[in-house]
């Protein structure tokens, strides 16, 4: 039983489809924790992380030449895809928990706020989209809702005219969901190719895509079905083309990463609370609203500031009092002596 659980945990994969020479990923079988994938993306872009990442898969690389874009694609419903050997570096993924690249997006916003970089996070199956910066103008025509995606598929220049559907059907909603995600991949690279100047600026861009169409096909037809095998092959070809297009649009200076997850381990997900919750955690040991515990340096700094301000205040009071009570004829030499006597003295 333990062997089966260990195999299910490490069955998922984290793959590097494309990467520039400035970002070095070593070949090896080192497992990467699922919750540290955002840190890998941040470090590869040259950003700092809260906790050190002791993972030998990512080398230091060139610190003065970082990639201009990071593309992260997550595929649900399969632990690994039949990617072509040699051109892809894959690592086992342990503790597959849901993750997001919000921390990376926040780093980009804080460091490059004036340059408005492209930040796009999209999950077509959930109709979830997040666009900031120049992404609003570049991808304003991108289909994001299920109805828009369905209408986009039946247009003349859709992927249906070029994809070998084989056992997949245009009349099935599950198949259309899978095909619509492939259409999104095609439209992103196509829309970006019309604005190539955005891929040549100095601000890094971020793309995060979540694909669940293959998972729905597996649930509908079964993982041993012909539809699932055809969909997996079509998805591999589409991902390879998408990776090549994005890599070439950024002049070979982009990292394209792939995460394949059979299913998330919900038992490993950290439970968090938001400030919108009405219920508060009970703590009988401290029922009062106690103040924050300051460190030992607080008293030193406080006393320095306090006594310096007191000394300055006393100096101002004494000086003001002496000036107010000064007798110009007695206390000032200017009024008691003539100019001739000043020169003689």
C-alpha positions as CSV (number, residue, x, y, z in Angstrom):
1,X,0.0,0.0,0.0
2,X,2.8,2.4,0.8
3,X,4.5,1.7,-2.6
4,X,1.2,2.5,-4.4
5,X,0.8,5.7,-2.5
6,X,4.4,6.7,-3.2
7,X,3.9,5.9,-6.9
8,X,0.8,8.0,-7.0
9,X,2.5,10.9,-5.4
10,X,5.5,10.9,-7.8
11,X,3.5,10.0,-10.9
12,X,2.9,13.6,-11.8
13,X,5.6,15.5,-13.8
14,X,7.1,19.0,-14.1
15,X,8.6,19.4,-17.5
16,X,10.7,22.1,-19.2
17,X,9.6,22.4,-22.8
18,X,11.8,25.3,-23.8
19,X,14.3,27.4,-22.0
20,X,17.0,29.9,-23.0
21,X,20.7,29.4,-22.4
22,X,20.7,31.9,-19.4
23,X,18.4,29.5,-17.4
24,X,20.0,26.2,-16.7
25,X,17.9,23.1,-15.9
26,X,19.9,20.0,-15.1
27,X,19.0,16.6,-16.2
28,X,18.1,14.4,-13.3
29,X,15.4,12.6,-11.4
30,X,15.1,15.1,-8.6
31,X,11.5,15.4,-7.3
32,X,10.1,18.9,-6.9
33,X,7.4,19.7,-4.4
34,X,4.2,21.0,-5.9
35,X,4.0,24.0,-3.7
36,X,7.5,25.1,-4.8
37,X,6.7,25.4,-8.5
38,X,5.9,29.1,-8.2
39,X,9.4,29.5,-6.6
40,X,11.0,27.8,-9.5
41,X,9.3,30.2,-11.9
42,X,10.3,33.2,-9.8
43,X,13.9,32.2,-9.5
44,X,14.2,31.4,-13.2
45,X,13.0,35.0,-13.9
46,X,15.5,36.5,-11.4
47,X,13.1,37.2,-8.5
48,X,13.7,36.4,-4.9
49,X,11.6,34.0,-2.9
50,X,10.8,33.8,0.8
51,X,12.3,30.4,1.5
52,X,15.5,29.1,-0.1
53,X,14.9,26.4,-2.7
54,X,17.4,23.5,-2.2
55,X,16.5,21.8,-5.5
56,X,19.4,20.7,-7.7
57,X,17.3,20.8,-10.9
58,X,17.7,24.6,-11.3
59,X,21.2,26.0,-11.6
60,X,22.2,29.6,-11.0
61,X,22.6,30.6,-14.7
62,X,23.3,34.0,-16.0
63,X,22.1,36.6,-13.4
64,X,22.5,39.5,-15.8
65,X,20.4,38.0,-18.7
66,X,17.1,36.8,-17.5
67,X,14.2,35.5,-19.7
68,X,11.7,38.0,-21.0
69,X,8.7,35.6,-20.5
70,X,7.6,32.6,-18.5
71,X,4.8,30.4,-19.8
72,X,3.3,27.9,-17.4
73,X,0.8,25.3,-18.7
74,X,-0.9,23.0,-16.3
75,X,-2.7,19.9,-17.7
76,X,-5.2,18.1,-15.4
77,X,-6.2,14.5,-15.7
78,X,-2.9,12.8,-16.7
79,X,0.2,12.1,-14.8
80,X,2.5,12.4,-17.8
81,X,2.3,13.0,-21.5
82,X,4.2,11.2,-24.3
83,X,6.6,14.2,-24.9
84,X,9.4,13.6,-27.5
85,X,12.5,12.5,-25.7
86,X,15.7,14.6,-25.8
87,X,14.1,18.0,-26.2
88,X,12.2,18.0,-22.9
89,X,13.6,17.9,-19.4
90,X,11.1,16.3,-16.9
91,X,11.2,15.9,-13.1
92,X,8.9,14.0,-10.8
93,X,6.3,16.1,-9.0
94,X,5.6,15.2,-5.4
95,X,2.8,16.5,-3.2
96,X,0.6,17.7,-6.1
97,X,-1.3,20.5,-4.5
98,X,-3.1,23.4,-6.2
99,X,-0.7,26.4,-6.8
100,X,-0.8,29.7,-8.5
101,X,1.7,32.2,-9.9
102,X,0.2,35.2,-8.0
103,X,3.4,35.8,-6.1
104,X,5.3,36.0,-9.4
105,X,2.7,38.3,-10.9
106,X,3.0,40.5,-7.8
107,X,6.7,40.7,-8.2
108,X,6.4,41.8,-11.8
109,X,3.8,44.4,-10.9
110,X,6.0,45.9,-8.1
111,X,9.2,46.0,-10.0
112,X,7.9,46.9,-13.5
113,X,4.7,48.9,-12.7
114,X,5.7,51.8,-15.0
115,X,6.4,49.5,-18.0
116,X,3.0,47.6,-17.8
117,X,4.2,44.1,-18.6
118,X,1.9,41.4,-20.0
119,X,0.4,39.2,-17.3
120,X,-2.2,36.6,-18.4
121,X,-3.7,33.9,-16.2
122,X,-6.4,31.8,-17.8
123,X,-8.5,28.7,-17.0
124,X,-11.0,28.2,-19.9
125,X,-12.9,25.4,-18.3
126,X,-13.7,27.5,-15.2
127,X,-14.2,30.7,-17.3
128,X,-11.5,32.3,-15.0
129,X,-9.3,35.0,-16.6
130,X,-6.9,37.5,-15.1
131,X,-5.3,40.1,-17.4
132,X,-3.2,43.1,-16.3
133,X,-1.0,45.6,-18.1
134,X,-0.7,45.4,-21.8
135,X,-2.5,42.1,-21.8
136,X,-5.8,44.0,-21.7
137,X,-5.1,45.5,-25.1
138,X,-3.4,42.5,-26.7
139,X,-5.8,39.8,-25.6
140,X,-9.1,41.8,-25.5
141,X,-10.4,39.7,-28.4
142,X,-9.4,36.4,-26.7
143,X,-12.4,34.1,-26.1
144,X,-12.7,33.3,-22.4
145,X,-16.2,32.1,-21.7
146,X,-17.5,28.8,-22.8
147,X,-20.0,30.3,-25.2
148,X,-17.3,32.5,-26.8
149,X,-15.0,29.4,-27.1
150,X,-17.8,27.4,-28.8
151,X,-18.5,30.1,-31.3
152,X,-14.8,30.6,-31.9
153,X,-14.4,26.9,-32.8
154,X,-16.9,27.1,-35.7
155,X,-15.3,30.1,-37.4
156,X,-13.4,29.7,-40.6
157,X,-9.9,30.1,-39.1
158,X,-10.3,27.8,-36.1
159,X,-8.2,24.8,-35.2
160,X,-11.0,22.4,-36.3
161,X,-9.9,22.8,-39.9
162,X,-6.3,21.7,-39.2
163,X,-6.6,19.2,-36.4
164,X,-7.1,15.4,-37.0
165,X,-10.1,14.8,-34.8
166,X,-10.1,11.0,-35.4
167,X,-12.4,9.6,-32.7
168,X,-13.3,13.0,-31.3
169,X,-16.7,14.6,-32.2
170,X,-17.7,18.2,-32.9
171,X,-21.2,17.5,-31.5
172,X,-20.1,16.4,-28.0
173,X,-19.7,19.1,-25.3
174,X,-16.8,17.3,-23.6
175,X,-14.9,17.1,-26.9
176,X,-15.7,20.7,-27.7
177,X,-14.3,21.8,-24.3
178,X,-11.0,20.0,-25.0
179,X,-10.8,21.5,-28.5
180,X,-11.6,25.0,-27.3
181,X,-8.6,24.9,-25.0
182,X,-6.4,24.1,-28.0
183,X,-8.0,27.0,-29.7
184,X,-7.0,29.3,-26.8
185,X,-3.4,28.1,-27.2
186,X,-3.5,29.0,-30.9
187,X,-5.2,32.3,-30.3
188,X,-2.7,33.5,-27.7
189,X,0.3,32.9,-29.9
190,X,-1.5,34.4,-32.9
191,X,-2.6,37.5,-31.1
192,X,0.9,38.0,-29.6
193,X,2.4,37.7,-33.1
194,X,0.4,40.8,-34.1
195,X,2.1,42.8,-31.3
196,X,5.7,41.5,-31.5
197,X,7.0,44.7,-30.0
198,X,5.7,43.6,-26.6
199,X,8.0,40.6,-26.7
200,X,11.0,42.9,-27.2
201,X,10.6,45.3,-24.3
202,X,12.6,45.1,-21.1
203,X,9.7,44.1,-18.8
204,X,9.2,40.3,-18.2
205,X,5.8,38.7,-19.2
206,X,3.9,35.9,-17.5
207,X,1.5,33.4,-18.9
208,X,-0.3,30.9,-16.8
209,X,-2.8,28.5,-18.4
210,X,-4.8,25.7,-16.8
211,X,-6.2,23.0,-19.1
212,X,-8.8,20.6,-17.9
213,X,-10.3,19.3,-21.1
214,X,-8.3,16.1,-21.2
215,X,-9.4,15.3,-17.6
216,X,-13.1,15.7,-18.7
217,X,-12.5,13.4,-21.7
218,X,-11.0,10.8,-19.4
219,X,-14.0,11.0,-17.1
220,X,-16.4,10.8,-20.0
221,X,-14.9,8.0,-22.1
222,X,-12.3,6.4,-19.7
223,X,-8.5,6.6,-19.8
224,X,-8.3,3.4,-21.9
225,X,-10.6,4.7,-24.6
226,X,-9.6,5.7,-28.1
227,X,-10.9,9.2,-27.5
228,X,-8.5,9.7,-24.6
229,X,-5.5,8.4,-26.6
230,X,-6.4,10.6,-29.6
231,X,-6.9,13.6,-27.3
232,X,-3.5,13.0,-25.6
233,X,-1.7,12.8,-28.9
234,X,-3.4,16.0,-30.2
235,X,-2.6,17.8,-27.0
236,X,1.1,16.9,-27.2
237,X,1.3,18.2,-30.7
238,X,-0.5,21.4,-29.8
239,X,1.7,22.0,-26.7
240,X,4.8,21.5,-28.8
241,X,3.6,24.0,-31.4
242,X,2.6,26.5,-28.7
243,X,5.9,26.2,-27.0
244,X,7.8,26.7,-30.3
245,X,5.6,29.7,-31.2
246,X,6.1,31.4,-27.8
247,X,9.8,30.6,-27.7
248,X,10.3,32.1,-31.1
249,X,8.2,35.2,-30.5
250,X,10.4,36.1,-27.6
251,X,13.6,35.5,-29.6
252,X,14.5,32.3,-27.8
253,X,14.4,34.1,-24.5
254,X,11.4,32.5,-22.8
255,X,10.9,29.6,-20.5
256,X,8.0,27.3,-21.3
257,X,7.0,24.9,-18.5
258,X,4.5,22.1,-18.3
259,X,2.8,20.6,-15.2
260,X,0.8,17.4,-15.6
261,X,-1.3,16.4,-12.6
262,X,-3.5,13.3,-12.5
263,X,-5.4,14.7,-9.5
264,X,-4.6,17.0,-6.6
265,X,-4.0,15.6,-3.2
266,X,-6.5,17.6,-1.2
267,X,-5.1,16.2,2.1
268,X,-1.9,18.2,1.6
269,X,-3.7,21.5,0.9
270,X,-3.1,24.1,3.6
271,X,-6.3,25.5,5.1
272,X,-6.3,29.3,5.2
273,X,-8.7,31.9,6.5
274,X,-9.5,35.2,4.8
275,X,-10.3,38.5,6.4
276,X,-13.9,38.2,5.1
277,X,-14.7,35.3,7.4
278,X,-17.0,36.2,10.3
279,X,-15.9,33.4,12.6
280,X,-12.7,34.0,14.5
281,X,-10.4,31.4,15.9
282,X,-10.9,31.0,19.7
283,X,-7.8,31.3,21.8
284,X,-8.7,30.8,25.5
285,X,-5.1,31.4,26.6
286,X,-5.2,35.1,25.4
287,X,-8.8,36.3,25.2
288,X,-7.7,40.0,25.2
289,X,-6.6,42.1,22.3
290,X,-3.0,42.2,23.3
291,X,-0.4,44.5,21.7
292,X,2.3,43.2,19.4
293,X,5.5,42.0,21.1
294,X,8.3,44.3,20.0
295,X,11.9,43.1,19.8
296,X,14.7,44.3,22.1
297,X,15.8,47.1,19.8
298,X,12.5,48.9,20.2
299,X,13.3,50.3,23.7
300,X,16.7,51.5,22.6
301,X,15.4,53.4,19.5
302,X,12.4,54.8,21.5
303,X,14.7,56.2,24.2
304,X,17.1,57.7,21.7
305,X,14.3,59.5,19.8
306,X,12.5,60.6,23.0
307,X,15.5,62.2,24.7
308,X,16.8,63.8,21.6
309,X,13.4,65.5,21.0
310,X,13.3,66.6,24.7
311,X,16.8,68.1,24.4
312,X,15.9,69.9,21.2
313,X,12.7,71.2,22.8
314,X,14.6,72.5,25.9
315,X,17.2,74.2,23.6
316,X,14.5,76.0,21.7
317,X,12.8,77.2,24.9
318,X,16.0,78.5,26.5
319,X,17.1,80.2,23.3
320,X,13.7,81.8,22.8
321,X,13.6,83.0,26.5
322,X,17.1,84.6,26.2
323,X,16.3,86.4,23.0
324,X,13.0,87.7,24.4
325,X,14.7,89.2,27.5
326,X,17.8,90.5,25.8
327,X,18.7,94.2,26.4
328,X,20.1,95.6,23.1
329,X,22.0,98.4,24.8
330,X,23.6,96.2,27.4
331,X,23.9,92.7,25.9
332,X,25.0,93.7,22.4
333,X,28.3,95.3,21.6
334,X,26.9,96.8,18.4
335,X,24.8,99.3,20.4
336,X,27.5,100.1,23.1
337,X,30.4,100.8,20.9
338,X,30.9,103.1,18.0
339,X,32.4,102.0,14.7
340,X,35.6,103.8,15.5
341,X,36.1,102.1,18.8
342,X,35.3,98.7,17.2
343,X,38.1,99.3,14.7
344,X,40.5,100.4,17.5
345,X,39.8,97.3,19.5
